[in-house]
């Protein structure tokens, strides 16, 4: 299966998961997985949230920022991959002065 994110309508989600700013996302979803092409503008972030029934893998393609993961904070840049396993919590923050572009995969475990 090929997903063409250019043909999937972009949705703007304000203050996603209790975050700040606009989360621009093109999303494919079925009963097993969510696959997203996302972008956060400078200063925007996805709020800190737990993955109770799923996990998340985020591949950074442009920009830089940071991930709050459980009790830690980690820097991310283009080429980085962040993994949040089931049972853990995280947040993605654009702390840079350019847009932060990424792909995210959220497989369901239950």
Jmol script that loads the backbone (N, CA, C; Angstrom):
load data "model"
ATOM      1  N   UNK A   1       0.849  -1.181   0.000  1.00  0.00           N
ATOM      2  CA  UNK A   1       0.000   0.000   0.000  1.00  0.00           C
ATOM      3  C   UNK A   1       0.888   1.236   0.000  1.00  0.00           C
ATOM      4  N   UNK A   2       0.610   2.166  -0.883  1.00  0.00           N
ATOM      5  CA  UNK A   2       1.334   3.434  -0.948  1.00  0.00           C
ATOM      6  C   UNK A   2       0.412   4.529  -0.415  1.00  0.00           C
ATOM      7  N   UNK A   3       0.933   5.352   0.474  1.00  0.00           N
ATOM      8  CA  UNK A   3       0.192   6.510   0.978  1.00  0.00           C
ATOM      9  C   UNK A   3       0.784   7.761   0.350  1.00  0.00           C
ATOM     10  N   UNK A   4      -0.034   8.524  -0.329  1.00  0.00           N
ATOM     11  CA  UNK A   4       0.398   9.788  -0.918  1.00  0.00           C
ATOM     12  C   UNK A   4      -0.125  10.917  -0.034  1.00  0.00           C
ATOM     13  N   UNK A   5       0.717  11.391   0.870  1.00  0.00           N
ATOM     14  CA  UNK A   5       0.280  12.423   1.810  1.00  0.00           C
ATOM     15  C   UNK A   5      -0.071  13.734   1.117  1.00  0.00           C
ATOM     16  N   UNK A   6       0.454  13.945  -0.091  1.00  0.00           N
ATOM     17  CA  UNK A   6       0.094  15.153  -0.844  1.00  0.00           C
ATOM     18  C   UNK A   6      -1.370  15.133  -1.278  1.00  0.00           C
ATOM     19  N   UNK A   7      -1.975  13.950  -1.356  1.00  0.00           N
ATOM     20  CA  UNK A   7      -3.385  13.868  -1.737  1.00  0.00           C
ATOM     21  C   UNK A   7      -4.313  13.735  -0.523  1.00  0.00           C
ATOM     22  N   UNK A   8      -3.731  13.646   0.671  1.00  0.00           N
ATOM     23  CA  UNK A   8      -4.533  13.590   1.899  1.00  0.00           C
ATOM     24  C   UNK A   8      -4.662  15.012   2.435  1.00  0.00           C
ATOM     25  N   UNK A   9      -5.892  15.445   2.659  1.00  0.00           N
ATOM     26  CA  UNK A   9      -6.154  16.810   3.107  1.00  0.00           C
ATOM     27  C   UNK A   9      -5.451  17.111   4.435  1.00  0.00           C
ATOM     28  N   UNK A  10      -4.818  18.270   4.503  1.00  0.00           N
ATOM     29  CA  UNK A  10      -4.188  18.717   5.734  1.00  0.00           C
ATOM     30  C   UNK A  10      -5.261  19.221   6.698  1.00  0.00           C
ATOM     31  N   UNK A  11      -5.112  18.847   7.959  1.00  0.00           N
ATOM     32  CA  UNK A  11      -5.983  19.314   9.025  1.00  0.00           C
ATOM     33  C   UNK A  11      -5.126  20.119   9.996  1.00  0.00           C
ATOM     34  N   UNK A  12      -5.662  21.211  10.486  1.00  0.00           N
ATOM     35  CA  UNK A  12      -4.965  22.017  11.493  1.00  0.00           C
ATOM     36  C   UNK A  12      -5.620  21.772  12.842  1.00  0.00           C
ATOM     37  N   UNK A  13      -4.840  21.246  13.776  1.00  0.00           N
ATOM     38  CA  UNK A  13      -5.345  20.964  15.115  1.00  0.00           C
ATOM     39  C   UNK A  13      -4.716  21.944  16.097  1.00  0.00           C
ATOM     40  N   UNK A  14      -5.562  22.756  16.697  1.00  0.00           N
ATOM     41  CA  UNK A  14      -5.090  23.754  17.664  1.00  0.00           C
ATOM     42  C   UNK A  14      -4.846  23.101  19.021  1.00  0.00           C
ATOM     43  N   UNK A  15      -3.736  23.471  19.638  1.00  0.00           N
ATOM     44  CA  UNK A  15      -3.420  23.053  21.014  1.00  0.00           C
ATOM     45  C   UNK A  15      -3.603  21.539  21.215  1.00  0.00           C
ATOM     46  N   UNK A  16      -3.078  20.753  20.277  1.00  0.00           N
ATOM     47  CA  UNK A  16      -3.270  19.303  20.262  1.00  0.00           C
ATOM     48  C   UNK A  16      -2.726  18.646  21.526  1.00  0.00           C
ATOM     49  N   UNK A  17      -3.520  17.790  22.128  1.00  0.00           N
ATOM     50  CA  UNK A  17      -3.183  17.063  23.360  1.00  0.00           C
ATOM     51  C   UNK A  17      -2.814  18.019  24.492  1.00  0.00           C
ATOM     52  N   UNK A  18      -3.424  19.216  24.509  1.00  0.00           N
ATOM     53  CA  UNK A  18      -3.115  20.191  25.545  1.00  0.00           C
ATOM     54  C   UNK A  18      -1.870  21.009  25.256  1.00  0.00           C
ATOM     55  N   UNK A  19      -1.394  20.944  24.017  1.00  0.00           N
ATOM     56  CA  UNK A  19      -0.192  21.677  23.631  1.00  0.00           C
ATOM     57  C   UNK A  19      -0.482  23.130  23.323  1.00  0.00           C
ATOM     58  N   UNK A  20       0.356  23.705  22.459  1.00  0.00           N
ATOM     59  CA  UNK A  20       0.251  25.118  22.110  1.00  0.00           C
ATOM     60  C   UNK A  20       0.472  25.277  20.617  1.00  0.00           C
ATOM     61  N   UNK A  21      -0.330  26.116  19.990  1.00  0.00           N
ATOM     62  CA  UNK A  21      -0.149  26.406  18.573  1.00  0.00           C
ATOM     63  C   UNK A  21      -0.852  25.405  17.679  1.00  0.00           C
ATOM     64  N   UNK A  22      -0.490  25.448  16.410  1.00  0.00           N
ATOM     65  CA  UNK A  22      -1.147  24.627  15.397  1.00  0.00           C
ATOM     66  C   UNK A  22      -0.288  23.419  15.041  1.00  0.00           C
ATOM     67  N   UNK A  23      -0.912  22.248  15.060  1.00  0.00           N
ATOM     68  CA  UNK A  23      -0.308  21.009  14.577  1.00  0.00           C
ATOM     69  C   UNK A  23      -0.918  20.771  13.205  1.00  0.00           C
ATOM     70  N   UNK A  24      -0.112  20.925  12.144  1.00  0.00           N
ATOM     71  CA  UNK A  24      -0.554  20.683  10.773  1.00  0.00           C
ATOM     72  C   UNK A  24      -0.326  19.202  10.491  1.00  0.00           C
ATOM     73  N   UNK A  25      -1.384  18.483  10.074  1.00  0.00           N
ATOM     74  CA  UNK A  25      -1.225  17.039   9.897  1.00  0.00           C
ATOM     75  C   UNK A  25      -2.018  16.517   8.701  1.00  0.00           C
ATOM     76  N   UNK A  26      -1.371  15.622   7.961  1.00  0.00           N
ATOM     77  CA  UNK A  26      -2.008  14.798   6.938  1.00  0.00           C
ATOM     78  C   UNK A  26      -2.014  13.400   7.561  1.00  0.00           C
ATOM     79  N   UNK A  27      -3.203  12.785   7.725  1.00  0.00           N
ATOM     80  CA  UNK A  27      -3.265  11.530   8.473  1.00  0.00           C
ATOM     81  C   UNK A  27      -4.012  10.434   7.729  1.00  0.00           C
ATOM     82  N   UNK A  28      -3.415   9.251   7.741  1.00  0.00           N
ATOM     83  CA  UNK A  28      -4.076   8.016   7.328  1.00  0.00           C
ATOM     84  C   UNK A  28      -4.363   7.253   8.605  1.00  0.00           C
ATOM     85  N   UNK A  29      -5.560   6.661   8.703  1.00  0.00           N
ATOM     86  CA  UNK A  29      -5.908   5.899   9.902  1.00  0.00           C
ATOM     87  C   UNK A  29      -6.804   4.734   9.530  1.00  0.00           C
ATOM     88  N   UNK A  30      -6.517   3.570  10.113  1.00  0.00           N
ATOM     89  CA  UNK A  30      -7.434   2.436  10.062  1.00  0.00           C
ATOM     90  C   UNK A  30      -7.502   1.845  11.470  1.00  0.00           C
ATOM     91  N   UNK A  31      -8.072   0.657  11.621  1.00  0.00           N
ATOM     92  CA  UNK A  31      -8.253   0.100  12.970  1.00  0.00           C
ATOM     93  C   UNK A  31      -6.950  -0.360  13.618  1.00  0.00           C
ATOM     94  N   UNK A  32      -5.855  -0.413  12.859  1.00  0.00           N
ATOM     95  CA  UNK A  32      -4.582  -0.920  13.383  1.00  0.00           C
ATOM     96  C   UNK A  32      -3.505   0.139  13.584  1.00  0.00           C
ATOM     97  N   UNK A  33      -3.616   1.266  12.863  1.00  0.00           N
ATOM     98  CA  UNK A  33      -2.504   2.221  12.879  1.00  0.00           C
ATOM     99  C   UNK A  33      -2.960   3.617  12.453  1.00  0.00           C
ATOM    100  N   UNK A  34      -2.236   4.628  12.939  1.00  0.00           N
ATOM    101  CA  UNK A  34      -2.309   5.994  12.414  1.00  0.00           C
ATOM    102  C   UNK A  34      -0.925   6.288  11.840  1.00  0.00           C
ATOM    103  N   UNK A  35      -0.902   6.853  10.630  1.00  0.00           N
ATOM    104  CA  UNK A  35       0.359   7.261  10.014  1.00  0.00           C
ATOM    105  C   UNK A  35       0.183   8.717   9.618  1.00  0.00           C
ATOM    106  N   UNK A  36       1.077   9.579  10.102  1.00  0.00           N
ATOM    107  CA  UNK A  36       0.908  11.018   9.931  1.00  0.00           C
ATOM    108  C   UNK A  36       2.141  11.677   9.334  1.00  0.00           C
ATOM    109  N   UNK A  37       1.904  12.680   8.509  1.00  0.00           N
ATOM    110  CA  UNK A  37       2.934  13.622   8.086  1.00  0.00           C
ATOM    111  C   UNK A  37       2.565  14.913   8.797  1.00  0.00           C
ATOM    112  N   UNK A  38       3.435  15.374   9.696  1.00  0.00           N
ATOM    113  CA  UNK A  38       3.089  16.519  10.527  1.00  0.00           C
ATOM    114  C   UNK A  38       4.094  17.649  10.468  1.00  0.00           C
ATOM    115  N   UNK A  39       3.644  18.801  10.938  1.00  0.00           N
ATOM    116  CA  UNK A  39       4.503  19.977  11.009  1.00  0.00           C
ATOM    117  C   UNK A  39       4.061  20.849  12.174  1.00  0.00           C
ATOM    118  N   UNK A  40       5.050  21.320  12.931  1.00  0.00           N
ATOM    119  CA  UNK A  40       4.829  22.279  14.010  1.00  0.00           C
ATOM    120  C   UNK A  40       5.588  23.554  13.677  1.00  0.00           C
ATOM    121  N   UNK A  41       4.912  24.684  13.801  1.00  0.00           N
ATOM    122  CA  UNK A  41       5.551  25.981  13.588  1.00  0.00           C
ATOM    123  C   UNK A  41       6.438  26.303  14.792  1.00  0.00           C
ATOM    124  N   UNK A  42       7.380  27.243  14.652  1.00  0.00           N
ATOM    125  CA  UNK A  42       8.234  27.618  15.782  1.00  0.00           C
ATOM    126  C   UNK A  42       7.397  27.989  17.014  1.00  0.00           C
ATOM    127  N   UNK A  43       7.777  27.439  18.154  1.00  0.00           N
ATOM    128  CA  UNK A  43       7.076  27.708  19.407  1.00  0.00           C
ATOM    129  C   UNK A  43       5.895  26.799  19.676  1.00  0.00           C
ATOM    130  N   UNK A  44       5.443  26.055  18.682  1.00  0.00           N
ATOM    131  CA  UNK A  44       4.304  25.154  18.871  1.00  0.00           C
ATOM    132  C   UNK A  44       4.772  23.832  19.479  1.00  0.00           C
ATOM    133  N   UNK A  45       3.862  23.159  20.179  1.00  0.00           N
ATOM    134  CA  UNK A  45       4.187  21.835  20.696  1.00  0.00           C
ATOM    135  C   UNK A  45       2.930  20.992  20.866  1.00  0.00           C
ATOM    136  N   UNK A  46       3.142  19.690  20.806  1.00  0.00           N
ATOM    137  CA  UNK A  46       2.098  18.710  21.096  1.00  0.00           C
ATOM    138  C   UNK A  46       2.193  18.431  22.581  1.00  0.00           C
ATOM    139  N   UNK A  47       1.066  18.511  23.278  1.00  0.00           N
ATOM    140  CA  UNK A  47       1.056  18.368  24.735  1.00  0.00           C
ATOM    141  C   UNK A  47       1.526  17.000  25.218  1.00  0.00           C
ATOM    142  N   UNK A  48       1.984  16.980  26.446  1.00  0.00           N
ATOM    143  CA  UNK A  48       2.475  15.767  27.093  1.00  0.00           C
ATOM    144  C   UNK A  48       1.299  14.800  27.265  1.00  0.00           C
ATOM    145  N   UNK A  49       1.438  13.584  26.729  1.00  0.00           N
ATOM    146  CA  UNK A  49       0.350  12.609  26.781  1.00  0.00           C
ATOM    147  C   UNK A  49       0.921  11.194  26.870  1.00  0.00           C
ATOM    148  N   UNK A  50       0.132  10.288  27.445  1.00  0.00           N
ATOM    149  CA  UNK A  50       0.547   8.899  27.638  1.00  0.00           C
ATOM    150  C   UNK A  50       0.015   8.023  26.510  1.00  0.00           C
ATOM    151  N   UNK A  51       0.764   6.977  26.201  1.00  0.00           N
ATOM    152  CA  UNK A  51       0.331   5.967  25.240  1.00  0.00           C
ATOM    153  C   UNK A  51      -0.062   4.714  26.021  1.00  0.00           C
ATOM    154  N   UNK A  52      -1.351   4.567  26.253  1.00  0.00           N
ATOM    155  CA  UNK A  52      -1.881   3.487  27.081  1.00  0.00           C
ATOM    156  C   UNK A  52      -2.130   2.216  26.272  1.00  0.00           C
ATOM    157  N   UNK A  53      -2.687   2.356  25.065  1.00  0.00           N
ATOM    158  CA  UNK A  53      -3.022   1.197  24.237  1.00  0.00           C
ATOM    159  C   UNK A  53      -2.210   1.129  22.950  1.00  0.00           C
ATOM    160  N   UNK A  54      -1.256   2.035  22.799  1.00  0.00           N
ATOM    161  CA  UNK A  54      -0.461   2.075  21.573  1.00  0.00           C
ATOM    162  C   UNK A  54       0.924   2.616  21.883  1.00  0.00           C
ATOM    163  N   UNK A  55       1.747   2.706  20.866  1.00  0.00           N
ATOM    164  CA  UNK A  55       3.073   3.313  20.973  1.00  0.00           C
ATOM    165  C   UNK A  55       3.180   4.347  19.867  1.00  0.00           C
ATOM    166  N   UNK A  56       4.296   5.093  19.808  1.00  0.00           N
ATOM    167  CA  UNK A  56       4.473   6.065  18.733  1.00  0.00           C
ATOM    168  C   UNK A  56       5.935   6.156  18.343  1.00  0.00           C
ATOM    169  N   UNK A  57       6.153   6.230  17.042  1.00  0.00           N
ATOM    170  CA  UNK A  57       7.477   6.393  16.469  1.00  0.00           C
ATOM    171  C   UNK A  57       7.440   7.687  15.665  1.00  0.00           C
ATOM    172  N   UNK A  58       8.373   8.612  15.924  1.00  0.00           N
ATOM    173  CA  UNK A  58       8.412   9.904  15.231  1.00  0.00           C
ATOM    174  C   UNK A  58       9.764  10.048  14.539  1.00  0.00           C
ATOM    175  N   UNK A  59       9.719  10.267  13.219  1.00  0.00           N
ATOM    176  CA  UNK A  59      10.916  10.481  12.403  1.00  0.00           C
ATOM    177  C   UNK A  59      10.978  11.963  12.045  1.00  0.00           C
ATOM    178  N   UNK A  60      12.009  12.663  12.487  1.00  0.00           N
ATOM    179  CA  UNK A  60      12.171  14.088  12.188  1.00  0.00           C
ATOM    180  C   UNK A  60      12.833  14.218  10.812  1.00  0.00           C
ATOM    181  N   UNK A  61      12.205  15.006   9.928  1.00  0.00           N
ATOM    182  CA  UNK A  61      12.747  15.163   8.573  1.00  0.00           C
ATOM    183  C   UNK A  61      13.338  16.551   8.329  1.00  0.00           C
ATOM    184  N   UNK A  62      12.858  17.578   9.028  1.00  0.00           N
ATOM    185  CA  UNK A  62      13.395  18.939   8.891  1.00  0.00           C
ATOM    186  C   UNK A  62      13.225  19.683  10.206  1.00  0.00           C
ATOM    187  N   UNK A  63      14.182  20.556  10.494  1.00  0.00           N
ATOM    188  CA  UNK A  63      14.108  21.392  11.685  1.00  0.00           C
ATOM    189  C   UNK A  63      14.739  20.720  12.887  1.00  0.00           C
ATOM    190  N   UNK A  64      14.532  21.342  14.027  1.00  0.00           N
ATOM    191  CA  UNK A  64      14.994  20.749  15.279  1.00  0.00           C
ATOM    192  C   UNK A  64      14.078  21.179  16.416  1.00  0.00           C
ATOM    193  N   UNK A  65      14.114  20.392  17.463  1.00  0.00           N
ATOM    194  CA  UNK A  65      13.265  20.660  18.618  1.00  0.00           C
ATOM    195  C   UNK A  65      13.678  19.768  19.754  1.00  0.00           C
ATOM    196  N   UNK A  66      12.703  19.407  20.576  1.00  0.00           N
ATOM    197  CA  UNK A  66      12.989  18.503  21.678  1.00  0.00           C
ATOM    198  C   UNK A  66      11.771  17.651  21.976  1.00  0.00           C
ATOM    199  N   UNK A  67      12.050  16.531  22.604  1.00  0.00           N
ATOM    200  CA  UNK A  67      11.019  15.603  23.036  1.00  0.00           C
ATOM    201  C   UNK A  67      11.110  15.510  24.545  1.00  0.00           C
ATOM    202  N   UNK A  68       9.991  15.712  25.199  1.00  0.00           N
ATOM    203  CA  UNK A  68       9.907  15.396  26.626  1.00  0.00           C
ATOM    204  C   UNK A  68       9.429  13.954  26.677  1.00  0.00           C
ATOM    205  N   UNK A  69      10.212  13.077  27.271  1.00  0.00           N
ATOM    206  CA  UNK A  69       9.901  11.650  27.337  1.00  0.00           C
ATOM    207  C   UNK A  69       9.962  11.207  28.786  1.00  0.00           C
ATOM    208  N   UNK A  70       8.809  10.839  29.353  1.00  0.00           N
ATOM    209  CA  UNK A  70       8.692  10.521  30.772  1.00  0.00           C
ATOM    210  C   UNK A  70       9.327  11.660  31.580  1.00  0.00           C
ATOM    211  N   UNK A  71      10.423  11.382  32.292  1.00  0.00           N
ATOM    212  CA  UNK A  71      11.054  12.408  33.132  1.00  0.00           C
ATOM    213  C   UNK A  71      12.287  13.020  32.489  1.00  0.00           C
ATOM    214  N   UNK A  72      12.483  12.796  31.191  1.00  0.00           N
ATOM    215  CA  UNK A  72      13.682  13.304  30.521  1.00  0.00           C
ATOM    216  C   UNK A  72      13.306  14.251  29.389  1.00  0.00           C
ATOM    217  N   UNK A  73      14.306  14.939  28.882  1.00  0.00           N
ATOM    218  CA  UNK A  73      14.132  15.791  27.714  1.00  0.00           C
ATOM    219  C   UNK A  73      15.288  15.502  26.771  1.00  0.00           C
ATOM    220  N   UNK A  74      14.958  15.287  25.487  1.00  0.00           N
ATOM    221  CA  UNK A  74      15.958  14.906  24.501  1.00  0.00           C
ATOM    222  C   UNK A  74      15.858  15.828  23.297  1.00  0.00           C
ATOM    223  N   UNK A  75      16.991  16.212  22.723  1.00  0.00           N
ATOM    224  CA  UNK A  75      17.017  17.038  21.510  1.00  0.00           C
ATOM    225  C   UNK A  75      16.757  16.151  20.297  1.00  0.00           C
ATOM    226  N   UNK A  76      16.023  16.697  19.319  1.00  0.00           N
ATOM    227  CA  UNK A  76      15.789  16.004  18.057  1.00  0.00           C
ATOM    228  C   UNK A  76      16.114  16.939  16.900  1.00  0.00           C
ATOM    229  N   UNK A  77      16.678  16.380  15.831  1.00  0.00           N
ATOM    230  CA  UNK A  77      17.002  17.129  14.623  1.00  0.00           C
ATOM    231  C   UNK A  77      16.662  16.251  13.423  1.00  0.00           C
ATOM    232  N   UNK A  78      16.764  16.816  12.229  1.00  0.00           N
ATOM    233  CA  UNK A  78      16.520  16.053  11.016  1.00  0.00           C
ATOM    234  C   UNK A  78      17.369  14.783  11.040  1.00  0.00           C
ATOM    235  N   UNK A  79      16.727  13.659  10.808  1.00  0.00           N
ATOM    236  CA  UNK A  79      17.405  12.369  10.873  1.00  0.00           C
ATOM    237  C   UNK A  79      17.193  11.636  12.175  1.00  0.00           C
ATOM    238  N   UNK A  80      16.680  12.318  13.208  1.00  0.00           N
ATOM    239  CA  UNK A  80      16.408  11.672  14.494  1.00  0.00           C
ATOM    240  C   UNK A  80      15.125  10.846  14.432  1.00  0.00           C
ATOM    241  N   UNK A  81      15.086   9.816  15.254  1.00  0.00           N
ATOM    242  CA  UNK A  81      13.888   9.005  15.420  1.00  0.00           C
ATOM    243  C   UNK A  81      13.620   8.861  16.915  1.00  0.00           C
ATOM    244  N   UNK A  82      12.440   9.247  17.337  1.00  0.00           N
ATOM    245  CA  UNK A  82      12.033   9.109  18.746  1.00  0.00           C
ATOM    246  C   UNK A  82      11.006   7.992  18.845  1.00  0.00           C
ATOM    247  N   UNK A  83      11.153   7.139  19.854  1.00  0.00           N
ATOM    248  CA  UNK A  83      10.212   6.045  20.087  1.00  0.00           C
ATOM    249  C   UNK A  83       9.615   6.193  21.473  1.00  0.00           C
ATOM    250  N   UNK A  84       8.285   6.189  21.554  1.00  0.00           N
ATOM    251  CA  UNK A  84       7.567   6.219  22.829  1.00  0.00           C
ATOM    252  C   UNK A  84       6.802   4.907  22.954  1.00  0.00           C
ATOM    253  N   UNK A  85       7.319   3.948  23.737  1.00  0.00           N
ATOM    254  CA  UNK A  85       6.650   2.660  23.876  1.00  0.00           C
ATOM    255  C   UNK A  85       5.322   2.768  24.634  1.00  0.00           C
ATOM    256  N   UNK A  86       4.487   1.762  24.448  1.00  0.00           N
ATOM    257  CA  UNK A  86       3.245   1.641  25.210  1.00  0.00           C
ATOM    258  C   UNK A  86       3.569   1.744  26.700  1.00  0.00           C
ATOM    259  N   UNK A  87       2.755   2.517  27.435  1.00  0.00           N
ATOM    260  CA  UNK A  87       2.963   2.675  28.872  1.00  0.00           C
ATOM    261  C   UNK A  87       3.819   3.866  29.243  1.00  0.00           C
ATOM    262  N   UNK A  88       4.282   4.631  28.259  1.00  0.00           N
ATOM    263  CA  UNK A  88       5.113   5.799  28.519  1.00  0.00           C
ATOM    264  C   UNK A  88       4.423   7.051  27.997  1.00  0.00           C
ATOM    265  N   UNK A  89       4.995   8.214  28.318  1.00  0.00           N
ATOM    266  CA  UNK A  89       4.394   9.494  27.921  1.00  0.00           C
ATOM    267  C   UNK A  89       5.444  10.378  27.273  1.00  0.00           C
ATOM    268  N   UNK A  90       4.962  11.298  26.409  1.00  0.00           N
ATOM    269  CA  UNK A  90       5.893  12.190  25.721  1.00  0.00           C
ATOM    270  C   UNK A  90       5.187  13.420  25.174  1.00  0.00           C
ATOM    271  N   UNK A  91       6.004  14.353  24.688  1.00  0.00           N
ATOM    272  CA  UNK A  91       5.558  15.586  24.049  1.00  0.00           C
ATOM    273  C   UNK A  91       6.597  15.962  23.008  1.00  0.00           C
ATOM    274  N   UNK A  92       6.147  16.532  21.874  1.00  0.00           N
ATOM    275  CA  UNK A  92       7.064  17.003  20.837  1.00  0.00           C
ATOM    276  C   UNK A  92       6.994  18.520  20.799  1.00  0.00           C
ATOM    277  N   UNK A  93       8.146  19.173  20.872  1.00  0.00           N
ATOM    278  CA  UNK A  93       8.236  20.628  21.001  1.00  0.00           C
ATOM    279  C   UNK A  93       9.111  21.192  19.887  1.00  0.00           C
ATOM    280  N   UNK A  94       8.594  22.192  19.168  1.00  0.00           N
ATOM    281  CA  UNK A  94       9.436  22.893  18.205  1.00  0.00           C
ATOM    282  C   UNK A  94      10.090  24.056  18.939  1.00  0.00           C
ATOM    283  N   UNK A  95      11.327  23.873  19.343  1.00  0.00           N
ATOM    284  CA  UNK A  95      12.070  24.902  20.070  1.00  0.00           C
ATOM    285  C   UNK A  95      12.976  25.696  19.134  1.00  0.00           C
ATOM    286  N   UNK A  96      12.900  25.383  17.829  1.00  0.00           N
ATOM    287  CA  UNK A  96      13.733  26.071  16.853  1.00  0.00           C
ATOM    288  C   UNK A  96      13.038  27.283  16.259  1.00  0.00           C
ATOM    289  N   UNK A  97      13.681  27.901  15.271  1.00  0.00           N
ATOM    290  CA  UNK A  97      13.095  29.071  14.612  1.00  0.00           C
ATOM    291  C   UNK A  97      12.630  28.758  13.198  1.00  0.00           C
ATOM    292  N   UNK A  98      12.587  27.469  12.851  1.00  0.00           N
ATOM    293  CA  UNK A  98      12.053  27.008  11.575  1.00  0.00           C
ATOM    294  C   UNK A  98      10.979  25.961  11.847  1.00  0.00           C
ATOM    295  N   UNK A  99      10.157  25.675  10.843  1.00  0.00           N
ATOM    296  CA  UNK A  99       9.141  24.639  11.004  1.00  0.00           C
ATOM    297  C   UNK A  99       9.796  23.285  11.285  1.00  0.00           C
ATOM    298  N   UNK A 100       9.155  22.504  12.133  1.00  0.00           N
ATOM    299  CA  UNK A 100       9.610  21.156  12.472  1.00  0.00           C
ATOM    300  C   UNK A 100       8.718  20.168  11.714  1.00  0.00           C
ATOM    301  N   UNK A 101       9.309  19.422  10.768  1.00  0.00           N
ATOM    302  CA  UNK A 101       8.574  18.466   9.941  1.00  0.00           C
ATOM    303  C   UNK A 101       8.908  17.050  10.409  1.00  0.00           C
ATOM    304  N   UNK A 102       7.901  16.185  10.385  1.00  0.00           N
ATOM    305  CA  UNK A 102       8.112  14.817  10.854  1.00  0.00           C
ATOM    306  C   UNK A 102       7.047  13.874  10.302  1.00  0.00           C
ATOM    307  N   UNK A 103       7.345  12.594  10.382  1.00  0.00           N
ATOM    308  CA  UNK A 103       6.378  11.532  10.149  1.00  0.00           C
ATOM    309  C   UNK A 103       6.208  10.797  11.462  1.00  0.00           C
ATOM    310  N   UNK A 104       4.976  10.388  11.766  1.00  0.00           N
ATOM    311  CA  UNK A 104       4.712   9.653  12.988  1.00  0.00           C
ATOM    312  C   UNK A 104       3.868   8.418  12.659  1.00  0.00           C
ATOM    313  N   UNK A 105       4.180   7.322  13.343  1.00  0.00           N
ATOM    314  CA  UNK A 105       3.434   6.082  13.196  1.00  0.00           C
ATOM    315  C   UNK A 105       2.966   5.668  14.595  1.00  0.00           C
ATOM    316  N   UNK A 106       1.646   5.422  14.718  1.00  0.00           N
ATOM    317  CA  UNK A 106       1.057   5.049  16.001  1.00  0.00           C
ATOM    318  C   UNK A 106       0.336   3.703  15.823  1.00  0.00           C
ATOM    319  N   UNK A 107       1.037   2.573  16.082  1.00  0.00           N
ATOM    320  CA  UNK A 107       0.380   1.267  15.969  1.00  0.00           C
ATOM    321  C   UNK A 107      -0.420   0.948  17.232  1.00  0.00           C
ATOM    322  N   UNK A 108      -1.617   0.396  17.041  1.00  0.00           N
ATOM    323  CA  UNK A 108      -2.456  -0.016  18.165  1.00  0.00           C
ATOM    324  C   UNK A 108      -1.985  -1.383  18.663  1.00  0.00           C
ATOM    325  N   UNK A 109      -1.983  -1.564  19.998  1.00  0.00           N
ATOM    326  CA  UNK A 109      -1.543  -2.830  20.580  1.00  0.00           C
ATOM    327  C   UNK A 109      -2.688  -3.643  21.149  1.00  0.00           C
ATOM    328  N   UNK A 110      -3.855  -3.059  21.289  1.00  0.00           N
ATOM    329  CA  UNK A 110      -5.020  -3.788  21.837  1.00  0.00           C
ATOM    330  C   UNK A 110      -6.193  -3.619  20.927  1.00  0.00           C
TER     331      UNK A 110
END
end "model"
wireframe off; spacefill off
backbone 0.3
color backbone group
